[in-house]
Amino acid sequence: MKRTLLSILLLALTAASLSACASGSAKNVTLVAHDSFVMSKTLIADFEKSSGYKLHIIRAGDVGALTNKLVLTKTDPIGDAVYGIDNTFASVATDNQIVDGAFVPIDFADVCLNYDVKWFASHGIAAPTSWRDVVKPAYRGLTVIENPNTSSTGLAFLAATYGGFKDKPGQVIPGASAWWLSLRNNDVKVDAGWEEAYYTDFSGSSGQGNYPIVLSYSSSPADEIATDGTTRTRALLDGCYRQTEYFGVLNGASNKPGALALEKFFLTHKFQTELPSAMYVYPIDSTVALPAAWQRFAPKATTLLGGELNVSKLRQKWLTYYNFTFDGN
């Protein structure tokens, strides 16, 4: 059947109108999250069925990049809610007023160095026993970390190192800064984010890269279980930084009720139960039973560092020393 020009124009206008209604519909809720965010199709379906909202997810890079993007778009927010800003970047978000109300904690993880068990065994080199060890000559060129300017994991580790050195009154250069200079001189590799460091450059995971030591999490070995039931990696549990991830409703959200419904869903037992297997983080709900592999291979840190420090106040000072160490010398 032939269509007249008028009918074609009417169809086009109708389609455009429907599309506009759909994109601006109060039944849509948009979540902005970091690149490591995982939510199963089953959970998405459960949320949509129970709430009546259609969920859209925007992944906006590592946490540093995610936070910066939300700051730059705060007058015209790209979503209704955010998940994944943590306690190292939360003050940036708060200072820039990108969140409507308070952040709500959803999960936590302990940032620790991990190493490839098989690599060290096959090379006849003793594995490190502390994060402080990686500046030693035996570990030259073996470590990959994340940039604290762009990665919350990197910034968490930076905070831990400053928590690990107690400087004397009048000391010109902080002890942690001297340690970072030693790390740079020991040929550390610095990646922009955790995904690249762990899945590309680390030798003990799927990327089978060239670096047998990586900055990751205490829970990571539970994701590296070999066919014989042992784990291919181990975490250095002494001196880790506890990283808490938050959910927040964005200021200027076009669908605040939908964002609040999503926040409520993130705190349900069903969502919390999937966090360990989906994103390798500990649920904030302490009543959730952890998977068997976690009980064996994903213990929490034995000691924590840096949590007592004011990251908001000290971040810029730390990053100034860090950037000078890696870019100024």
Contacts in CASP RR format, 6 or more apart in sequence:
PFRMAT RR
TARGET T0000
AUTHOR 0000-0000-0000
METHOD contacts of the structure
MODEL  1
MKRTLLSILLLALTAASLSACASGSAKNVTLVAHDSFVMSKTLIADFEKS
SGYKLHIIRAGDVGALTNKLVLTKTDPIGDAVYGIDNTFASVATDNQIVD
GAFVPIDFADVCLNYDVKWFASHGIAAPTSWRDVVKPAYRGLTVIENPNT
SSTGLAFLAATYGGFKDKPGQVIPGASAWWLSLRNNDVKVDAGWEEAYYT
DFSGSSGQGNYPIVLSYSSSPADEIATDGTTRTRALLDGCYRQTEYFGVL
NGASNKPGALALEKFFLTHKFQTELPSAMYVYPIDSTVALPAAWQRFAPK
ATTLLGGELNVSKLRQKWLTYYNFTFDGN
3 11 0 8 1.000
22 28 0 8 1.000
24 254 0 8 1.000
25 54 0 8 1.000
26 254 0 8 1.000
26 255 0 8 1.000
26 257 0 8 1.000
27 52 0 8 1.000
27 53 0 8 1.000
27 54 0 8 1.000
28 53 0 8 1.000
28 54 0 8 1.000
28 56 0 8 1.000
28 255 0 8 1.000
29 51 0 8 1.000
29 53 0 8 1.000
29 54 0 8 1.000
29 55 0 8 1.000
29 56 0 8 1.000
29 80 0 8 1.000
29 81 0 8 1.000
29 255 0 8 1.000
29 258 0 8 1.000
29 259 0 8 1.000
29 261 0 8 1.000
29 262 0 8 1.000
30 55 0 8 1.000
30 56 0 8 1.000
30 57 0 8 1.000
30 58 0 8 1.000
30 78 0 8 1.000
30 79 0 8 1.000
30 80 0 8 1.000
30 81 0 8 1.000
30 255 0 8 1.000
31 55 0 8 1.000
31 56 0 8 1.000
31 57 0 8 1.000
31 58 0 8 1.000
31 79 0 8 1.000
31 80 0 8 1.000
31 81 0 8 1.000
31 82 0 8 1.000
31 83 0 8 1.000
31 262 0 8 1.000
32 58 0 8 1.000
32 60 0 8 1.000
32 66 0 8 1.000
32 69 0 8 1.000
32 70 0 8 1.000
32 78 0 8 1.000
32 79 0 8 1.000
32 81 0 8 1.000
32 82 0 8 1.000
32 83 0 8 1.000
32 250 0 8 1.000
33 57 0 8 1.000
33 58 0 8 1.000
33 59 0 8 1.000
33 60 0 8 1.000
33 66 0 8 1.000
33 82 0 8 1.000
33 83 0 8 1.000
33 84 0 8 1.000
34 59 0 8 1.000
34 60 0 8 1.000
34 61 0 8 1.000
34 62 0 8 1.000
34 63 0 8 1.000
34 66 0 8 1.000
34 83 0 8 1.000
34 84 0 8 1.000
34 152 0 8 1.000
35 59 0 8 1.000
35 60 0 8 1.000
35 61 0 8 1.000
35 62 0 8 1.000
35 195 0 8 1.000
36 194 0 8 1.000
36 195 0 8 1.000
36 279 0 8 1.000
37 57 0 8 1.000
37 59 0 8 1.000
37 83 0 8 1.000
37 84 0 8 1.000
37 279 0 8 1.000
38 278 0 8 1.000
38 279 0 8 1.000
39 57 0 8 1.000
39 278 0 8 1.000
40 274 0 8 1.000
40 278 0 8 1.000
43 270 0 8 1.000
43 271 0 8 1.000
43 274 0 8 1.000
44 55 0 8 1.000
46 265 0 8 1.000
46 270 0 8 1.000
47 53 0 8 1.000
47 55 0 8 1.000
47 261 0 8 1.000
47 262 0 8 1.000
47 265 0 8 1.000
48 54 0 8 1.000
48 55 0 8 1.000
50 265 0 8 1.000
51 258 0 8 1.000
51 261 0 8 1.000
51 262 0 8 1.000
51 265 0 8 1.000
53 255 0 8 1.000
53 258 0 8 1.000
53 261 0 8 1.000
53 262 0 8 1.000
55 262 0 8 1.000
58 78 0 8 1.000
58 79 0 8 1.000
60 66 0 8 1.000
60 69 0 8 1.000
60 70 0 8 1.000
60 78 0 8 1.000
61 69 0 8 1.000
62 146 0 8 1.000
62 150 0 8 1.000
62 151 0 8 1.000
62 152 0 8 1.000
62 153 0 8 1.000
62 192 0 8 1.000
62 193 0 8 1.000
62 194 0 8 1.000
62 195 0 8 1.000
63 84 0 8 1.000
63 85 0 8 1.000
63 86 0 8 1.000
63 88 0 8 1.000
63 89 0 8 1.000
63 151 0 8 1.000
63 152 0 8 1.000
64 89 0 8 1.000
64 149 0 8 1.000
64 150 0 8 1.000
64 151 0 8 1.000
64 152 0 8 1.000
64 155 0 8 1.000
65 150 0 8 1.000
66 82 0 8 1.000
66 84 0 8 1.000
66 85 0 8 1.000
67 85 0 8 1.000
67 89 0 8 1.000
67 92 0 8 1.000
67 93 0 8 1.000
68 92 0 8 1.000
69 78 0 8 1.000
70 77 0 8 1.000
70 78 0 8 1.000
70 82 0 8 1.000
70 93 0 8 1.000
70 98 0 8 1.000
70 250 0 8 1.000
71 92 0 8 1.000
71 93 0 8 1.000
71 96 0 8 1.000
71 98 0 8 1.000
74 96 0 8 1.000
74 97 0 8 1.000
74 98 0 8 1.000
74 251 0 8 1.000
77 98 0 8 1.000
77 250 0 8 1.000
77 251 0 8 1.000
77 252 0 8 1.000
77 253 0 8 1.000
77 254 0 8 1.000
79 250 0 8 1.000
79 253 0 8 1.000
79 254 0 8 1.000
80 249 0 8 1.000
80 250 0 8 1.000
80 253 0 8 1.000
80 254 0 8 1.000
80 255 0 8 1.000
80 256 0 8 1.000
80 258 0 8 1.000
80 259 0 8 1.000
80 262 0 8 1.000
81 247 0 8 1.000
81 248 0 8 1.000
81 249 0 8 1.000
81 250 0 8 1.000
81 253 0 8 1.000
81 258 0 8 1.000
81 259 0 8 1.000
81 262 0 8 1.000
81 263 0 8 1.000
82 93 0 8 1.000
82 98 0 8 1.000
82 99 0 8 1.000
82 247 0 8 1.000
82 248 0 8 1.000
82 250 0 8 1.000
83 106 0 8 1.000
83 245 0 8 1.000
83 246 0 8 1.000
83 247 0 8 1.000
83 248 0 8 1.000
83 266 0 8 1.000
84 106 0 8 1.000
84 245 0 8 1.000
84 246 0 8 1.000
84 247 0 8 1.000
85 93 0 8 1.000
85 103 0 8 1.000
85 245 0 8 1.000
85 246 0 8 1.000
85 248 0 8 1.000
86 152 0 8 1.000
86 156 0 8 1.000
86 243 0 8 1.000
86 244 0 8 1.000
86 245 0 8 1.000
86 246 0 8 1.000
87 243 0 8 1.000
87 244 0 8 1.000
87 246 0 8 1.000
87 311 0 8 1.000
88 152 0 8 1.000
88 155 0 8 1.000
88 156 0 8 1.000
88 159 0 8 1.000
88 243 0 8 1.000
88 311 0 8 1.000
88 315 0 8 1.000
89 152 0 8 1.000
89 155 0 8 1.000
90 103 0 8 1.000
90 246 0 8 1.000
91 311 0 8 1.000
91 312 0 8 1.000
91 315 0 8 1.000
92 312 0 8 1.000
93 99 0 8 1.000
93 103 0 8 1.000
94 103 0 8 1.000
95 312 0 8 1.000
97 251 0 8 1.000
98 250 0 8 1.000
98 251 0 8 1.000
99 248 0 8 1.000
99 249 0 8 1.000
99 250 0 8 1.000
99 251 0 8 1.000
100 248 0 8 1.000
100 249 0 8 1.000
100 250 0 8 1.000
100 251 0 8 1.000
100 252 0 8 1.000
100 253 0 8 1.000
100 256 0 8 1.000
101 248 0 8 1.000
101 249 0 8 1.000
103 246 0 8 1.000
103 247 0 8 1.000
103 248 0 8 1.000
104 246 0 8 1.000
104 247 0 8 1.000
104 248 0 8 1.000
104 263 0 8 1.000
104 266 0 8 1.000
104 267 0 8 1.000
105 244 0 8 1.000
105 245 0 8 1.000
105 246 0 8 1.000
105 284 0 8 1.000
106 245 0 8 1.000
106 246 0 8 1.000
106 247 0 8 1.000
106 266 0 8 1.000
106 267 0 8 1.000
106 275 0 8 1.000
106 284 0 8 1.000
107 244 0 8 1.000
107 245 0 8 1.000
107 272 0 8 1.000
107 275 0 8 1.000
107 279 0 8 1.000
107 281 0 8 1.000
107 282 0 8 1.000
107 283 0 8 1.000
107 284 0 8 1.000
108 242 0 8 1.000
108 243 0 8 1.000
108 244 0 8 1.000
108 245 0 8 1.000
108 281 0 8 1.000
108 282 0 8 1.000
108 284 0 8 1.000
109 217 0 8 1.000
109 218 0 8 1.000
109 219 0 8 1.000
109 242 0 8 1.000
109 243 0 8 1.000
109 245 0 8 1.000
109 280 0 8 1.000
109 281 0 8 1.000
109 282 0 8 1.000
110 217 0 8 1.000
110 218 0 8 1.000
110 219 0 8 1.000
110 237 0 8 1.000
110 240 0 8 1.000
110 241 0 8 1.000
110 242 0 8 1.000
110 243 0 8 1.000
110 300 0 8 1.000
110 301 0 8 1.000
110 304 0 8 1.000
111 153 0 8 1.000
111 154 0 8 1.000
111 156 0 8 1.000
111 157 0 8 1.000
111 160 0 8 1.000
111 215 0 8 1.000
111 216 0 8 1.000
111 217 0 8 1.000
111 240 0 8 1.000
111 241 0 8 1.000
111 242 0 8 1.000
111 243 0 8 1.000
112 131 0 8 1.000
112 216 0 8 1.000
112 217 0 8 1.000
112 218 0 8 1.000
112 235 0 8 1.000
112 236 0 8 1.000
112 237 0 8 1.000
112 239 0 8 1.000
112 240 0 8 1.000
112 301 0 8 1.000
113 128 0 8 1.000
113 131 0 8 1.000
113 134 0 8 1.000
113 143 0 8 1.000
113 213 0 8 1.000
113 214 0 8 1.000
113 215 0 8 1.000
113 216 0 8 1.000
113 235 0 8 1.000
113 236 0 8 1.000
114 202 0 8 1.000
114 213 0 8 1.000
114 214 0 8 1.000
114 215 0 8 1.000
114 216 0 8 1.000
114 217 0 8 1.000
114 220 0 8 1.000
114 221 0 8 1.000
114 233 0 8 1.000
114 234 0 8 1.000
114 235 0 8 1.000
114 236 0 8 1.000
115 127 0 8 1.000
115 128 0 8 1.000
115 212 0 8 1.000
115 213 0 8 1.000
115 214 0 8 1.000
115 233 0 8 1.000
115 234 0 8 1.000
115 236 0 8 1.000
116 202 0 8 1.000
116 203 0 8 1.000
116 204 0 8 1.000
116 212 0 8 1.000
116 213 0 8 1.000
116 232 0 8 1.000
116 233 0 8 1.000
117 127 0 8 1.000
117 231 0 8 1.000
117 232 0 8 1.000
117 233 0 8 1.000
117 234 0 8 1.000
118 204 0 8 1.000
118 232 0 8 1.000
119 203 0 8 1.000
119 204 0 8 1.000
119 212 0 8 1.000
120 126 0 8 1.000
120 127 0 8 1.000
120 212 0 8 1.000
125 138 0 8 1.000
126 138 0 8 1.000
127 234 0 8 1.000
128 134 0 8 1.000
128 136 0 8 1.000
128 139 0 8 1.000
128 213 0 8 1.000
128 236 0 8 1.000
129 236 0 8 1.000
129 238 0 8 1.000
130 236 0 8 1.000
130 238 0 8 1.000
130 239 0 8 1.000
131 157 0 8 1.000
131 160 0 8 1.000
131 161 0 8 1.000
131 236 0 8 1.000
131 238 0 8 1.000
131 239 0 8 1.000
132 179 0 8 1.000
133 139 0 8 1.000
134 142 0 8 1.000
134 143 0 8 1.000
134 183 0 8 1.000
134 186 0 8 1.000
134 188 0 8 1.000
134 213 0 8 1.000
135 179 0 8 1.000
135 182 0 8 1.000
135 183 0 8 1.000
135 185 0 8 1.000
135 186 0 8 1.000
136 186 0 8 1.000
137 186 0 8 1.000
139 186 0 8 1.000
139 213 0 8 1.000
140 186 0 8 1.000
140 187 0 8 1.000
141 186 0 8 1.000
141 187 0 8 1.000
141 188 0 8 1.000
141 189 0 8 1.000
141 211 0 8 1.000
142 211 0 8 1.000
142 212 0 8 1.000
142 213 0 8 1.000
143 183 0 8 1.000
143 186 0 8 1.000
143 188 0 8 1.000
143 189 0 8 1.000
143 211 0 8 1.000
143 213 0 8 1.000
143 214 0 8 1.000
143 215 0 8 1.000
144 188 0 8 1.000
144 189 0 8 1.000
144 190 0 8 1.000
144 191 0 8 1.000
144 197 0 8 1.000
144 201 0 8 1.000
144 202 0 8 1.000
144 211 0 8 1.000
144 213 0 8 1.000
144 214 0 8 1.000
144 215 0 8 1.000
145 154 0 8 1.000
145 157 0 8 1.000
145 188 0 8 1.000
145 189 0 8 1.000
145 190 0 8 1.000
145 191 0 8 1.000
145 197 0 8 1.000
145 214 0 8 1.000
145 215 0 8 1.000
146 153 0 8 1.000
146 154 0 8 1.000
146 157 0 8 1.000
146 190 0 8 1.000
146 191 0 8 1.000
146 192 0 8 1.000
146 193 0 8 1.000
146 194 0 8 1.000
146 197 0 8 1.000
146 215 0 8 1.000
147 154 0 8 1.000
147 190 0 8 1.000
147 191 0 8 1.000
147 192 0 8 1.000
147 193 0 8 1.000
148 154 0 8 1.000
148 155 0 8 1.000
148 157 0 8 1.000
148 158 0 8 1.000
148 318 0 8 1.000
148 319 0 8 1.000
148 322 0 8 1.000
149 155 0 8 1.000
149 319 0 8 1.000
149 322 0 8 1.000
149 323 0 8 1.000
150 192 0 8 1.000
150 193 0 8 1.000
151 191 0 8 1.000
151 192 0 8 1.000
151 193 0 8 1.000
151 194 0 8 1.000
152 243 0 8 1.000
153 193 0 8 1.000
153 194 0 8 1.000
153 215 0 8 1.000
153 216 0 8 1.000
153 217 0 8 1.000
153 243 0 8 1.000
154 193 0 8 1.000
154 215 0 8 1.000
155 311 0 8 1.000
155 315 0 8 1.000
156 241 0 8 1.000
156 243 0 8 1.000
157 215 0 8 1.000
157 241 0 8 1.000
158 318 0 8 1.000
158 319 0 8 1.000
158 322 0 8 1.000
159 241 0 8 1.000
159 305 0 8 1.000
159 306 0 8 1.000
159 307 0 8 1.000
159 309 0 8 1.000
159 311 0 8 1.000
159 314 0 8 1.000
159 318 0 8 1.000
160 239 0 8 1.000
160 240 0 8 1.000
160 241 0 8 1.000
160 305 0 8 1.000
160 306 0 8 1.000
161 176 0 8 1.000
161 179 0 8 1.000
161 180 0 8 1.000
161 305 0 8 1.000
162 174 0 8 1.000
162 176 0 8 1.000
162 306 0 8 1.000
162 309 0 8 1.000
162 314 0 8 1.000
162 318 0 8 1.000
163 176 0 8 1.000
163 305 0 8 1.000
163 306 0 8 1.000
163 307 0 8 1.000
163 308 0 8 1.000
163 309 0 8 1.000
164 176 0 8 1.000
164 239 0 8 1.000
164 305 0 8 1.000
164 306 0 8 1.000
165 174 0 8 1.000
165 175 0 8 1.000
165 176 0 8 1.000
165 179 0 8 1.000
167 174 0 8 1.000
167 175 0 8 1.000
173 321 0 8 1.000
174 321 0 8 1.000
176 318 0 8 1.000
176 321 0 8 1.000
177 321 0 8 1.000
177 322 0 8 1.000
177 325 0 8 1.000
180 321 0 8 1.000
180 322 0 8 1.000
180 325 0 8 1.000
181 325 0 8 1.000
181 329 0 8 1.000
184 325 0 8 1.000
184 326 0 8 1.000
184 329 0 8 1.000
189 197 0 8 1.000
189 201 0 8 1.000
189 211 0 8 1.000
190 326 0 8 1.000
191 197 0 8 1.000
191 200 0 8 1.000
191 201 0 8 1.000
194 215 0 8 1.000
194 216 0 8 1.000
197 214 0 8 1.000
197 215 0 8 1.000
197 216 0 8 1.000
198 205 0 8 1.000
198 214 0 8 1.000
198 216 0 8 1.000
198 220 0 8 1.000
199 205 0 8 1.000
199 206 0 8 1.000
199 207 0 8 1.000
200 207 0 8 1.000
200 209 0 8 1.000
201 207 0 8 1.000
201 209 0 8 1.000
201 210 0 8 1.000
201 211 0 8 1.000
201 214 0 8 1.000
202 209 0 8 1.000
202 211 0 8 1.000
202 212 0 8 1.000
202 214 0 8 1.000
202 216 0 8 1.000
203 209 0 8 1.000
203 210 0 8 1.000
203 211 0 8 1.000
203 212 0 8 1.000
204 212 0 8 1.000
204 214 0 8 1.000
204 224 0 8 1.000
204 232 0 8 1.000
204 233 0 8 1.000
205 214 0 8 1.000
205 223 0 8 1.000
205 224 0 8 1.000
205 233 0 8 1.000
216 235 0 8 1.000
217 235 0 8 1.000
217 280 0 8 1.000
217 281 0 8 1.000
218 235 0 8 1.000
218 237 0 8 1.000
218 240 0 8 1.000
218 298 0 8 1.000
218 299 0 8 1.000
218 300 0 8 1.000
218 301 0 8 1.000
219 235 0 8 1.000
219 276 0 8 1.000
219 280 0 8 1.000
219 281 0 8 1.000
219 282 0 8 1.000
219 294 0 8 1.000
219 298 0 8 1.000
220 233 0 8 1.000
220 235 0 8 1.000
220 280 0 8 1.000
220 298 0 8 1.000
221 231 0 8 1.000
221 232 0 8 1.000
221 233 0 8 1.000
221 234 0 8 1.000
221 235 0 8 1.000
221 297 0 8 1.000
221 298 0 8 1.000
222 231 0 8 1.000
222 276 0 8 1.000
222 280 0 8 1.000
222 291 0 8 1.000
222 293 0 8 1.000
222 294 0 8 1.000
222 296 0 8 1.000
222 297 0 8 1.000
222 298 0 8 1.000
223 280 0 8 1.000
224 231 0 8 1.000
224 232 0 8 1.000
224 233 0 8 1.000
225 231 0 8 1.000
225 232 0 8 1.000
225 293 0 8 1.000
225 297 0 8 1.000
226 232 0 8 1.000
231 297 0 8 1.000
237 299 0 8 1.000
237 300 0 8 1.000
237 301 0 8 1.000
237 302 0 8 1.000
237 303 0 8 1.000
238 301 0 8 1.000
238 302 0 8 1.000
238 303 0 8 1.000
239 301 0 8 1.000
239 302 0 8 1.000
239 303 0 8 1.000
239 304 0 8 1.000
239 305 0 8 1.000
240 301 0 8 1.000
240 303 0 8 1.000
240 304 0 8 1.000
240 305 0 8 1.000
241 304 0 8 1.000
241 305 0 8 1.000
241 306 0 8 1.000
241 307 0 8 1.000
242 301 0 8 1.000
242 304 0 8 1.000
242 307 0 8 1.000
244 284 0 8 1.000
245 281 0 8 1.000
247 262 0 8 1.000
247 263 0 8 1.000
247 266 0 8 1.000
248 259 0 8 1.000
248 263 0 8 1.000
249 256 0 8 1.000
249 259 0 8 1.000
249 260 0 8 1.000
249 263 0 8 1.000
250 259 0 8 1.000
253 259 0 8 1.000
265 271 0 8 1.000
266 272 0 8 1.000
267 284 0 8 1.000
267 285 0 8 1.000
269 285 0 8 1.000
269 287 0 8 1.000
269 288 0 8 1.000
272 283 0 8 1.000
272 284 0 8 1.000
272 285 0 8 1.000
272 288 0 8 1.000
273 283 0 8 1.000
273 288 0 8 1.000
273 289 0 8 1.000
275 281 0 8 1.000
275 282 0 8 1.000
275 283 0 8 1.000
275 288 0 8 1.000
276 282 0 8 1.000
276 283 0 8 1.000
276 290 0 8 1.000
276 291 0 8 1.000
276 294 0 8 1.000
276 298 0 8 1.000
277 291 0 8 1.000
280 298 0 8 1.000
282 290 0 8 1.000
282 300 0 8 1.000
290 298 0 8 1.000
END
